[in-house]
């Protein structure tokens, strides 16, 4: 089966289990409750399982991405980059992108990843 990037608007029981592995520190029920046109969830799905995700907040033409995470066992296979690129492509009306420094990843690894994706560092995150 092909890796797909999907906007998730409602979670299945399996999605909840998968996202709890992606984001063990986040209350998945609370996350689902705030999903809307301006608070979005995108996830990478392979063989009916979610491997990673990100949260997108939209304000006008600006997109703010937070909690960009791929499960540890799936990292270094291009899933994160594909998730980011496809999310941006699916939201092509947005012209300004900012990725919050949420402090959840090793900052040296995050910096290398973000630079590889064409973002540049600023004090509180990454812009493109």
DSSP file (Angstrom, degrees, kcal/mol; ACC not computed):
  #  RESIDUE AA STRUCTURE BP1 BP2  ACC     N-H-->O    O-->H-N    N-H-->O    O-->H-N    TCO  KAPPA ALPHA  PHI   PSI    X-CA   Y-CA   Z-CA
    1    1 A X              0   0    0      0, 0.0     2,-0.2     0, 0.0     0, 0.0   0.000 360.0 360.0 360.0 148.7    0.0    0.0    0.0
    2    2 A X        -     0   0    0      1,-0.1     2,-0.4    44,-0.1    45,-0.3  -0.535 360.0-109.8 -84.4 145.6    1.2    3.6   -0.7
    3    3 A X        -     0   0    0     -2,-0.2     2,-0.3    43,-0.1    43,-0.2  -0.611  43.2-172.6 -70.3 128.8    2.0    6.1    1.9
    4    4 A X  E     -A   45   0A   0     41,-2.5    41,-3.3    -2,-0.4     2,-0.5  -0.937  21.7-140.9-126.8 150.5   -0.7    8.8    1.8
    5    5 A X  E     -A   44   0A   0     -2,-0.3     2,-0.4    39,-0.2    39,-0.2  -0.951  30.3-179.6-110.1 124.9   -1.0   12.2    3.6
    6    6 A X  E     -A   43   0A   0     37,-2.5    37,-2.4    -2,-0.5     2,-0.6  -0.942  33.1-125.8-129.7 144.4   -4.6   12.9    4.8
    7    7 A X  E     -A   42   0A   0     -2,-0.4     2,-0.6    35,-0.2    35,-0.2  -0.794  33.1-147.4 -81.0 126.6   -6.4   15.6    6.6
    8    8 A X  E     +A   41   0A   0     33,-3.1    33,-0.6    -2,-0.6     3,-0.1  -0.863  30.4 164.2-101.2 123.8   -8.1   13.9    9.5
    9    9 A X  S    S+     0   0    0     -2,-0.6     2,-0.3     1,-0.4    -1,-0.1   0.641  73.4  22.0-109.3 -23.2  -11.4   15.4   10.6
   10   10 A X  S    S-     0   0    0      0, 0.0    -1,-0.4     0, 0.0     2,-0.4  -0.990  78.0-132.7-145.1 138.1  -12.7   12.5   12.7
   11   11 A X        -     0   0    0     -2,-0.3     2,-0.2    -3,-0.1    -3,-0.0  -0.729   9.0-145.3 -97.4 137.4  -10.6    9.8   14.4
   12   12 A X     >  -     0   0    0     -2,-0.4     4,-2.2     1,-0.1     5,-0.2  -0.492  37.0-102.5 -83.5 165.3  -11.3    6.1   14.3
   13   13 A X  H  > S+     0   0    0      1,-0.2     4,-1.8     2,-0.2     5,-0.1   0.894 126.6  50.3 -56.1 -38.6  -10.5    4.0   17.3
   14   14 A X  H  > S+     0   0    0      1,-0.2     4,-2.6     2,-0.2    -1,-0.2   0.894 106.9  54.3 -67.1 -38.7   -7.4    2.7   15.5
   15   15 A X  H  > S+     0   0    0      1,-0.2     4,-3.0     2,-0.2     5,-0.2   0.907 106.6  52.3 -59.0 -41.8   -6.4    6.3   14.7
   16   16 A X  H  X S+     0   0    0     -4,-2.2     4,-1.7     1,-0.2    -1,-0.2   0.915 110.7  47.0 -62.0 -43.3   -6.6    7.2   18.4
   17   17 A X  H  X S+     0   0    0     -4,-1.8     4,-0.9     2,-0.2    -2,-0.2   0.925 114.1  47.5 -63.0 -44.9   -4.3    4.3   19.3
   18   18 A X  H >X S+     0   0    0     -4,-2.6     4,-1.7     1,-0.2     3,-0.8   0.924 111.9  48.8 -64.0 -45.1   -1.8    5.2   16.5
   19   19 A X  H 3X S+     0   0    0     -4,-3.0     4,-3.5     1,-0.3    -1,-0.2   0.813 103.2  61.4 -67.8 -28.8   -1.7    8.9   17.4
   20   20 A X  H 3< S+     0   0    0     -4,-1.7    -1,-0.3    -5,-0.2    -2,-0.2   0.800 107.3  46.4 -65.2 -27.0   -1.2    8.1   21.1
   21   21 A X  H << S+     0   0    0     -4,-0.9     3,-0.4    -3,-0.8    -2,-0.2   0.826 114.8  46.0 -80.3 -34.5    2.1    6.4   19.9
   22   22 A X  H  < S+     0   0    0     -4,-1.7     2,-0.4     1,-0.2    -2,-0.2   0.938 131.7  19.6 -70.4 -47.6    3.0    9.4   17.8
   23   23 A X    ><  +     0   0    0     -4,-3.5     3,-1.6     1,-0.1    -1,-0.2  -0.694  65.7 166.6-124.9  75.8    2.2   12.0   20.5
   24   24 A X  T 3  S+     0   0    0     -3,-0.4    -1,-0.1    -2,-0.4    -4,-0.1   0.742  79.4  56.5 -63.8 -20.4    2.1   10.2   23.9
   25   25 A X  T 3  S+     0   0    0     -3,-0.1     2,-0.4     2,-0.1    -1,-0.3   0.500  93.8  83.2 -87.8  -5.3    2.2   13.7   25.6
   26   26 A X  S <  S-     0   0    0     -3,-1.6     2,-0.9    -7,-0.2    -3,-0.1  -0.826  80.1-125.5-106.2 138.5   -1.0   14.9   23.9
   27   27 A X     >  -     0   0    0     -2,-0.4     4,-2.2     1,-0.2     5,-0.1  -0.719  23.5-162.1 -77.7 106.5   -4.6   14.2   25.0
   28   28 A X  H  > S+     0   0    0     -2,-0.9     4,-2.5     1,-0.2    -1,-0.2   0.846  86.1  54.3 -65.3 -36.7   -6.0   12.8   21.7
   29   29 A X  H  > S+     0   0    0      2,-0.2     4,-1.7     1,-0.2    -1,-0.2   0.902 110.0  47.5 -63.6 -40.4   -9.6   13.3   22.7
   30   30 A X  H  > S+     0   0    0      2,-0.2     4,-1.0     1,-0.2    -2,-0.2   0.897 110.6  52.3 -67.4 -40.4   -8.9   17.0   23.4
   31   31 A X  H >< S+     0   0    0     -4,-2.2     3,-0.8     1,-0.2     4,-0.5   0.937 109.7  48.9 -59.4 -47.2   -7.1   17.3   20.0
   32   32 A X  H >< S+     0   0    0     -4,-2.5     3,-1.0     1,-0.2    -1,-0.2   0.860 104.7  59.9 -61.7 -35.8  -10.0   15.8   18.2
   33   33 A X  H 3< S+     0   0    0     -4,-1.7    -1,-0.2     1,-0.2    -2,-0.2   0.764 105.6  47.5 -65.8 -25.6  -12.4   18.2   19.9
   34   34 A X  T << S+     0   0    0     -4,-1.0    -1,-0.2    -3,-0.8    -2,-0.2   0.469  79.4 124.6 -96.9  -0.9  -10.7   21.3   18.6
   35   35 A X    <   +     0   0    0     -3,-1.0     2,-0.2    -4,-0.5     5,-0.2  -0.373  32.7 132.7 -63.5 134.0  -10.4   20.2   14.9
   36   36 A X  S    S-     0   0    0      3,-2.8    -2,-0.1    -2,-0.1    -1,-0.0  -0.841  72.8 -68.8-159.0-169.6  -12.0   22.7   12.6
   37   37 A X  S    S+     0   0    0     -2,-0.2     3,-0.1     1,-0.2    -2,-0.1   0.782 135.4  35.0 -67.2 -26.4  -11.4   24.7    9.4
   38   38 A X  S    S+     0   0    0      1,-0.2    20,-2.6    19,-0.1     2,-0.6   0.591 116.6  54.9-103.9 -13.3   -8.7   26.7   11.1
   39   39 A X  E    S+ B   0  57A   0     18,-0.2    -3,-2.8    -5,-0.1     2,-0.3  -0.909  78.2 174.1-120.9 100.6   -7.3   23.9   13.4
   40   40 A X  E     - B   0  56A   0     16,-3.5    16,-2.7    -2,-0.6     2,-0.4  -0.727  26.0-150.5-115.1 157.2   -6.4   21.0   11.2
   41   41 A X  E     -AB   8  55A   0    -33,-0.6   -33,-3.1    -2,-0.3     2,-0.4  -0.994  12.7-173.4-124.4 127.0   -4.7   17.6   11.7
   42   42 A X  E     -AB   7  54A   0     12,-2.4    12,-2.3    -2,-0.4     2,-0.3  -0.954   8.7-176.6-119.1 141.6   -2.7   15.9    8.9
   43   43 A X  E     -AB   6  53A   0    -37,-2.4   -37,-2.5    -2,-0.4     2,-0.6  -0.972  28.1-124.6-139.6 152.0   -1.3   12.4    9.2
   44   44 A X  E     -AB   5  52A   0      8,-2.0     7,-3.0    -2,-0.3     8,-0.8  -0.858  32.7-165.5 -94.2 123.4    0.8   10.0    7.2
   45   45 A X  E     +AB   4  50A   0    -41,-3.3   -41,-2.5    -2,-0.6     2,-0.3  -0.931  15.3 169.8-117.5 134.5   -1.0    6.7    6.7
   46   46 A X  E >  S- B   0  49A   0      3,-2.6     3,-1.5    -2,-0.4   -43,-0.1  -0.978  74.7  -7.7-142.4 127.9    0.5    3.4    5.5
   47   47 A X  T 3  S-     0   0    0     -2,-0.3     3,-0.1   -45,-0.3    -1,-0.1   0.905 129.2 -56.5  50.9  46.5   -1.4    0.1    5.6
   48   48 A X  T 3  S+     0   0    0      1,-0.2     2,-0.4    -3,-0.0    -1,-0.3   0.638 117.3 109.9  63.3  17.5   -4.3    1.7    7.5
   49   49 A X  E <   -B   46   0A   0     -3,-1.5    -3,-2.6   -31,-0.0     2,-0.5  -0.954  69.2-124.4-122.7 144.3   -2.0    2.9   10.3
   50   50 A X  E     +B   45   0A   0     -2,-0.4    -5,-0.2    -5,-0.2     3,-0.1  -0.760  26.2 177.0 -88.0 125.5   -0.9    6.4   11.1
   51   51 A X  E     -     0   0A   0     -7,-3.0    20,-3.2    -2,-0.5     2,-0.3   0.645  63.6 -12.1-102.0 -20.4    2.9    6.8   11.2
   52   52 A X  E     -BC  44  70A   0     -8,-0.8    -8,-2.0    18,-0.3     2,-0.3  -0.973  60.3-170.8-168.8 171.4    3.2   10.5   11.9
   53   53 A X  E     -BC  43  69A   0     16,-2.7    16,-2.6    -2,-0.3     2,-0.3  -0.984   9.7-154.4-163.8 172.3    1.3   13.7   12.0
   54   54 A X  E     -B   42   0A   0    -12,-2.3   -12,-2.4    -2,-0.3     2,-0.4  -0.979  19.2-128.6-151.9 156.6    1.3   17.5   12.3
   55   55 A X  E     -BC  41  66A   0     11,-2.9    11,-2.5    -2,-0.3     2,-0.5  -0.916  21.1-160.9-109.4 136.7   -1.1   20.1   13.5
   56   56 A X  E     -BC  40  65A   0    -16,-2.7   -16,-3.5    -2,-0.4     2,-0.5  -0.974   5.6-167.2-122.9 123.8   -1.9   23.1   11.3
   57   57 A X  E     -BC  39  64A   0      7,-2.7     7,-2.8    -2,-0.5     2,-0.5  -0.948  13.0-155.1-108.4 127.1   -3.4   26.3   12.5
   58   58 A X  E     + C   0  63A   0    -20,-2.6     2,-0.4    -2,-0.5     5,-0.2  -0.882  19.4 170.3-108.8 130.9   -4.6   28.7    9.7
   59   59 A X  E >   - C   0  62A   0      3,-2.5     3,-1.9    -2,-0.5     2,-0.4  -0.870  67.7 -56.1-137.9 101.8   -4.9   32.4   10.1
   60   60 A X  T 3  S-     0   0    0     -2,-0.4     0, 0.0     1,-0.3     0, 0.0  -0.522 121.3 -18.3  65.7-118.5   -5.6   34.2    6.9
   61   61 A X  T 3  S+     0   0    0     -2,-0.4    35,-2.1    33,-0.1    34,-1.8   0.217 118.8  98.1-103.9  13.3   -2.9   33.3    4.5
   62   62 A X  E <   -Cd  59  96A   0     -3,-1.9    -3,-2.5    32,-0.2     2,-0.5  -0.870  54.4-161.2-107.8 135.1   -0.5   32.1    7.2
   63   63 A X  E     -Cd  58  97A   0     33,-3.0    35,-2.4    -2,-0.4     2,-0.6  -0.960   2.0-164.4-113.6 126.6   -0.1   28.4    8.2
   64   64 A X  E     -Cd  57  98A   0     -7,-2.8    -7,-2.7    -2,-0.5     2,-0.4  -0.946   8.6-161.6-111.7 117.2    1.5   27.6   11.6
   65   65 A X  E     +Cd  56  99A   0     33,-2.9    35,-2.6    -2,-0.6     2,-0.3  -0.810  15.0 169.1-100.1 136.5    2.6   24.0   11.9
   66   66 A X  E     +C   55   0A   0    -11,-2.5   -11,-2.9    -2,-0.4     3,-0.2  -0.943  53.7  27.0-139.2 163.9    3.2   22.4   15.3
   67   67 A X  E     +     0   0A   0     -2,-0.3     2,-0.8     1,-0.2   -14,-0.2   0.825  65.0 178.2  55.3  38.4    3.9   19.0   16.7
   68   68 A X  E     +     0   0A   0    -14,-0.1     2,-0.4    -3,-0.1   -14,-0.2  -0.626  19.2 157.0 -71.1 109.7    5.4   17.6   13.5
   69   69 A X  E     -C   53   0A   0    -16,-2.6   -16,-2.7    -2,-0.8     2,-0.4  -0.999  32.3-165.8-144.0 140.3    6.3   14.1   14.6
   70   70 A X  E     -C   52   0A   0     -2,-0.4   -18,-0.3   -18,-0.3     5,-0.1  -0.978  43.2 -95.3-121.5 138.9    7.0   10.7   13.0
   71   71 A X    >>  -     0   0    0    -20,-3.2     3,-2.1    -2,-0.4     4,-0.7  -0.220  34.9-118.6 -53.7 139.7    7.0    7.6   15.0
   72   72 A X  G >4 S+     0   0    0      1,-0.3     3,-1.0     2,-0.2    -1,-0.1   0.848 111.9  55.0 -49.4 -44.4   10.6    6.6   16.1
   73   73 A X  G 34 S+     0   0    0      1,-0.2    -1,-0.3   -22,-0.0    -2,-0.1   0.627 111.4  45.8 -69.2 -11.7   10.5    3.3   14.2
   74   74 A X  G <4 S+     0   0    0     -3,-2.1     3,-0.5   -23,-0.2     5,-0.4   0.454  86.5 117.9-108.9  -4.6    9.6    5.0   10.9
   75   75 A X    <<  +     0   0    0     -3,-1.0    -3,-0.0    -4,-0.7    -4,-0.0  -0.166  62.5  34.5 -68.0 159.8   12.0    7.9   11.0
   76   76 A X  S    S+     0   0    0      1,-0.0    -1,-0.2     0, 0.0    -4,-0.0   0.767  90.7  97.1  69.2  30.3   14.7    8.5    8.4
   77   77 A X  S    S-     0   0    0     -3,-0.5    -2,-0.1     0, 0.0    -1,-0.0   0.231 103.0 -98.9-126.8   9.0   12.6    7.2    5.5
   78   78 A X  S  > S+     0   0    0      3,-0.0     4,-2.3     4,-0.0     5,-0.2   0.470  87.8 122.3  89.1   2.2   11.3   10.4    4.1
   79   79 A X  H  > S+     0   0    0     -5,-0.4     4,-2.7     2,-0.2     5,-0.2   0.929  74.4  47.9 -64.8 -45.6    7.9   10.3    5.9
   80   80 A X  H  > S+     0   0    0      2,-0.2     4,-2.4     1,-0.2    -1,-0.2   0.911 113.6  46.6 -62.7 -43.8    8.3   13.6    7.7
   81   81 A X  H  > S+     0   0    0      2,-0.2     4,-2.9     1,-0.2     5,-0.2   0.918 114.2  47.6 -65.7 -42.9    9.4   15.5    4.6
   82   82 A X  H  X S+     0   0    0     -4,-2.3     4,-2.6     2,-0.2     5,-0.3   0.904 111.3  51.9 -64.2 -40.8    6.6   14.0    2.6
   83   83 A X  H  X S+     0   0    0     -4,-2.7     4,-1.9    -5,-0.2    -2,-0.2   0.925 114.0  43.3 -59.7 -46.4    4.1   14.8    5.3
   84   84 A X  H  X S+     0   0    0     -4,-2.4     4,-2.1     2,-0.2    -2,-0.2   0.946 116.4  45.7 -66.2 -49.4    5.3   18.4    5.4
   85   85 A X  H  X S+     0   0    0     -4,-2.9     4,-2.1     1,-0.2    -2,-0.2   0.901 114.8  46.8 -63.2 -42.3    5.5   18.9    1.6
   86   86 A X  H  X S+     0   0    0     -4,-2.6     4,-2.5    -5,-0.2    -1,-0.2   0.863 109.9  53.4 -71.4 -35.7    2.1   17.3    0.9
   87   87 A X  H  X S+     0   0    0     -4,-1.9     4,-0.7    -5,-0.3    -1,-0.2   0.924 111.1  47.0 -61.9 -43.5    0.4   19.3    3.7
   88   88 A X  H >< S+     0   0    0     -4,-2.1     3,-0.6     1,-0.2     6,-0.2   0.897 112.1  50.2 -65.4 -39.4    1.7   22.5    2.2
   89   89 A X  H >< S+     0   0    0     -4,-2.1     3,-0.9     1,-0.2    -2,-0.2   0.886 108.0  52.6 -65.9 -38.8    0.6   21.4   -1.3
   90   90 A X  H 3< S+     0   0    0     -4,-2.5    -1,-0.2     1,-0.3    -2,-0.2   0.632 114.4  44.3 -71.9 -12.5   -2.9   20.6    0.0
   91   91 A X  T X<  +     0   0    0     -4,-0.7     3,-2.0    -3,-0.6    -1,-0.3  -0.352  69.9 147.8-124.3  50.0   -3.1   24.1    1.4
   92   92 A X  T <   +     0   0    0     -3,-0.9    -1,-0.1     1,-0.3    -2,-0.1   0.631  60.7  72.7 -65.9 -14.8   -1.6   26.0   -1.5
   93   93 A X  T 3  S+     0   0    0     -3,-0.1     2,-0.4    -4,-0.1    -1,-0.3   0.695  80.4  89.0 -72.0 -17.4   -3.7   29.1   -0.8
   94   94 A X    <   -     0   0    0     -3,-2.0   -32,-0.2    -6,-0.2   -33,-0.1  -0.669  53.5-179.0 -82.8 133.9   -1.5   29.8    2.2
   95   95 A X        +     0   0    0    -34,-1.8     2,-0.5    -2,-0.4   -33,-0.2   0.663  63.3  56.1-107.4 -21.1    1.5   31.9    1.3
   96   96 A X  E     -d   62   0A   0    -35,-2.1   -33,-3.0     2,-0.0     2,-0.4  -0.957  64.0-169.2-118.5 129.9    3.4   32.2    4.6
   97   97 A X  E     +d   63   0A   0     -2,-0.5    31,-1.8   -35,-0.2     2,-0.4  -0.955   7.1 176.7-122.0 136.9    4.5   29.1    6.6
   98   98 A X  E     -dE  64 127A   0    -35,-2.4   -33,-2.9    -2,-0.4     2,-0.6  -0.999  14.7-156.0-137.5 134.1    5.9   29.0   10.1
   99   99 A X  E     -dE  65 126A   0     27,-3.1    27,-2.2    -2,-0.4   -33,-0.2  -0.953  23.2-130.4-114.2 118.5    6.8   25.9   12.1
  100  100 A X  E     - E   0 125A   0    -35,-2.6     2,-1.3    -2,-0.6    25,-0.2  -0.338  10.5-128.0 -67.5 141.2    6.7   26.4   15.8
  101  101 A X        +     0   0    0     23,-1.6    -1,-0.1     1,-0.2   -35,-0.1  -0.760  35.3 173.5 -85.7  92.3    9.7   25.3   17.9
  102  102 A X        -     0   0    0     -2,-1.3    -1,-0.2     1,-0.1    -2,-0.1   0.418  41.4-125.1 -87.6   2.8    7.6   23.2   20.3
  103  103 A X  S    S+     0   0    0      1,-0.1     4,-0.1    -3,-0.1    -2,-0.1   0.635  77.8 116.5  70.2  14.0   10.7   21.9   22.1
  104  104 A X        +     0   0    0      2,-0.1     2,-0.3     3,-0.0    -1,-0.1   0.633  64.3  52.5 -92.8 -13.6    9.7   18.3   21.6
  105  105 A X  S    S-     0   0    0    -36,-0.0     2,-0.4     1,-0.0    -2,-0.0  -0.796  99.3 -83.6-120.6 162.1   12.6   17.1   19.4
  106  106 A X     >  -     0   0    0     -2,-0.3     4,-2.7     1,-0.2     3,-0.3  -0.508  43.3-140.2 -59.2 120.7   16.4   17.2   19.6
  107  107 A X  H  > S+     0   0    0     -2,-0.4     4,-2.4     1,-0.2    -1,-0.2   0.796  97.5  53.9 -64.7 -30.9   17.0   20.7   18.3
  108  108 A X  H  > S+     0   0    0      2,-0.2     4,-2.0     1,-0.2    -1,-0.2   0.905 112.6  44.1 -68.4 -40.3   20.1   19.7   16.2
  109  109 A X  H  > S+     0   0    0     -3,-0.3     4,-2.4     2,-0.2    -2,-0.2   0.926 114.4  49.6 -67.7 -44.6   18.1   17.0   14.4
  110  110 A X  H  X S+     0   0    0     -4,-2.7     4,-2.9     1,-0.2     5,-0.2   0.908 109.7  52.1 -60.1 -42.8   15.1   19.4   14.0
  111  111 A X  H  X S+     0   0    0     -4,-2.4     4,-2.3    -5,-0.2     5,-0.2   0.922 110.6  46.7 -61.7 -45.4   17.4   22.1   12.6
  112  112 A X  H  X S+     0   0    0     -4,-2.0     4,-2.0     2,-0.2    -1,-0.2   0.911 114.3  48.3 -63.7 -42.0   18.9   19.8   10.0
  113  113 A X  H  X S+     0   0    0     -4,-2.4     4,-1.3     2,-0.2    -2,-0.2   0.938 112.4  47.4 -62.7 -48.2   15.5   18.5    9.0
  114  114 A X  H  <>S+     0   0    0     -4,-2.9     5,-2.5     1,-0.2     3,-0.2   0.889 111.6  49.9 -65.1 -39.8   14.0   22.0    8.6
  115  115 A X  H ><5S+     0   0    0     -4,-2.3     3,-1.5     1,-0.2    -1,-0.2   0.895 108.0  54.0 -64.4 -39.0   16.9   23.3    6.6
  116  116 A X  H 3<5S+     0   0    0     -4,-2.0    -1,-0.2     1,-0.3    -2,-0.2   0.792 106.8  53.3 -63.9 -27.1   16.6   20.2    4.3
  117  117 A X  T 3<5S-     0   0    0     -4,-1.3    -1,-0.3    -3,-0.2    -2,-0.2   0.357 125.1-102.3 -90.0   4.9   13.0   21.1    3.8
  118  118 A X  T < 5S+     0   0    0     -3,-1.5     2,-0.2     1,-0.3    -3,-0.2   0.642  77.5 131.9  88.5  14.8   13.8   24.7    2.7
  119  119 A X      < -     0   0    0     -5,-2.5     2,-0.4    -6,-0.1    -1,-0.3  -0.641  44.3-143.5 -96.4 157.2   13.0   26.5    6.0
  120  120 A X  E     -F  127   0A   0      7,-2.6     7,-2.4    -2,-0.2     2,-0.1  -0.928  22.6-108.1-120.6 149.4   15.2   29.1    7.7
  121  121 A X  E     +F  126   0A   0     -2,-0.4     2,-0.3     5,-0.2     5,-0.2  -0.400  35.5 170.7 -76.0 146.2   15.6   29.5   11.5
  122  122 A X  E >   -F  125   0A   0      3,-2.5     3,-1.3    -2,-0.1     0, 0.0  -0.878  51.8 -84.9-140.2 175.7   14.3   32.4   13.5
  123  123 A X  T 3  S+     0   0    0     -2,-0.3     3,-0.1     1,-0.3    -2,-0.0   0.811 123.2  26.1 -55.1 -38.8   14.1   32.9   17.3
  124  124 A X  T 3  S-     0   0    0      1,-0.0   -23,-1.6   -24,-0.0     2,-0.3   0.202 129.0 -42.8-115.7  16.2   10.8   31.0   17.9
  125  125 A X  E <  S-EF 100 122A   0     -3,-1.3    -3,-2.5   -25,-0.2     2,-0.4  -0.991  74.5 -52.1 160.9-151.2   10.7   28.6   15.0
  126  126 A X  E     -EF  99 121A   0    -27,-2.2   -27,-3.1    -2,-0.3     2,-0.3  -0.968  39.6-164.0-129.5 139.3   11.2   28.1   11.3
  127  127 A X  E      EF  98 120A   0     -7,-2.4    -7,-2.6    -2,-0.4   -29,-0.2  -0.881 360.0 360.0-124.9 156.2    9.8   30.1    8.3
  128  128 A X              0   0    0    -31,-1.8   -30,-0.1    -2,-0.3    -1,-0.1   0.271 360.0 360.0-140.7 360.0    9.5   29.6    4.6
